[in-house]
């Protein structure tokens, strides 16, 4: 599995282009802006995008969905609990940040335990509600794409509509802290970390 990380959009969202080196099949995780930059990387690496995956439905993670889909014809995947956020400027909070972002409805609604295959890569969907009701993480080998669930020594906000601090802490402890210490954590914002480091140093889960 090869990973290209881009910081996109006005809120510095980490967009990840994940691809199979053998087949050049790719997934775009959280295209939160800068569609032209994302597409330039895709074209430069000669990748075939097979899906666009949103770890949740907030505007800063879905903003470039439409342009990436239009350019690649790739389907959009999101957890079923966040599906309506794609089409509602109030639910995805874009109404509060100076615009209104609406996407097409999702092509595939995800649930916990689903497997997303990209070439010879398999990503397992881990439903981690708390930041949003349909927040997910994606586990591929020893790499976890944690969206806005878990950050380096921090966690996602829970003061937005649909957020729950209790639920988020439960998701992290029960579903992420059971992973091996050496699993790399690639979050939706900020620097990468590891499960082992967060187990020892994250003040929210001690």
Secondary structure in CASP SS format (residue, H / E / C, confidence):
PFRMAT SS
TARGET T0000
AUTHOR 0000-0000-0000
METHOD secondary structure of the structure
MODEL  1
X C 1.00
X E 1.00
X E 1.00
X E 1.00
X E 1.00
X E 1.00
X E 1.00
X E 1.00
X C 1.00
X C 1.00
X C 1.00
X C 1.00
X E 1.00
X E 1.00
X E 1.00
X E 1.00
X E 1.00
X E 1.00
X E 1.00
X C 1.00
X C 1.00
X C 1.00
X C 1.00
X C 1.00
X E 1.00
X E 1.00
X E 1.00
X E 1.00
X E 1.00
X C 1.00
X C 1.00
X C 1.00
X C 1.00
X C 1.00
X H 1.00
X H 1.00
X H 1.00
X H 1.00
X H 1.00
X H 1.00
X H 1.00
X H 1.00
X H 1.00
X H 1.00
X C 1.00
X C 1.00
X C 1.00
X E 1.00
X E 1.00
X E 1.00
X E 1.00
X E 1.00
X E 1.00
X C 1.00
X C 1.00
X C 1.00
X C 1.00
X C 1.00
X H 1.00
X H 1.00
X H 1.00
X H 1.00
X C 1.00
X C 1.00
X H 1.00
X H 1.00
X H 1.00
X H 1.00
X H 1.00
X H 1.00
X H 1.00
X H 1.00
X C 1.00
X C 1.00
X E 1.00
X E 1.00
X E 1.00
X E 1.00
X E 1.00
X H 1.00
X H 1.00
X H 1.00
X H 1.00
X H 1.00
X H 1.00
X H 1.00
X C 1.00
X C 1.00
X C 1.00
X C 1.00
X C 1.00
X C 1.00
X C 1.00
X H 1.00
X H 1.00
X H 1.00
X C 1.00
X C 1.00
X C 1.00
X C 1.00
X C 1.00
X C 1.00
X C 1.00
X C 1.00
X C 1.00
X C 1.00
X C 1.00
X E 1.00
X E 1.00
X E 1.00
X C 1.00
X C 1.00
X C 1.00
X C 1.00
X E 1.00
X E 1.00
X E 1.00
X E 1.00
X C 1.00
X C 1.00
X E 1.00
X E 1.00
X E 1.00
X E 1.00
X E 1.00
X E 1.00
X E 1.00
X C 1.00
X C 1.00
X C 1.00
X C 1.00
X C 1.00
X C 1.00
X C 1.00
X C 1.00
X E 1.00
X E 1.00
X E 1.00
X E 1.00
X E 1.00
X C 1.00
X C 1.00
X E 1.00
X E 1.00
X E 1.00
X E 1.00
X E 1.00
X C 1.00
X C 1.00
X E 1.00
X E 1.00
X C 1.00
X C 1.00
X E 1.00
X E 1.00
X C 1.00
X C 1.00
X C 1.00
X C 1.00
X C 1.00
X C 1.00
X C 1.00
X C 1.00
X C 1.00
X H 1.00
X H 1.00
X H 1.00
X H 1.00
X H 1.00
X H 1.00
X H 1.00
X H 1.00
X H 1.00
X H 1.00
X H 1.00
X H 1.00
X C 1.00
X C 1.00
X C 1.00
X C 1.00
X C 1.00
X C 1.00
X C 1.00
X E 1.00
X E 1.00
X E 1.00
X E 1.00
X C 1.00
X C 1.00
X C 1.00
X C 1.00
X C 1.00
X E 1.00
X E 1.00
X H 1.00
X H 1.00
X H 1.00
X H 1.00
X H 1.00
X H 1.00
X H 1.00
X C 1.00
X C 1.00
X C 1.00
X C 1.00
X C 1.00
END
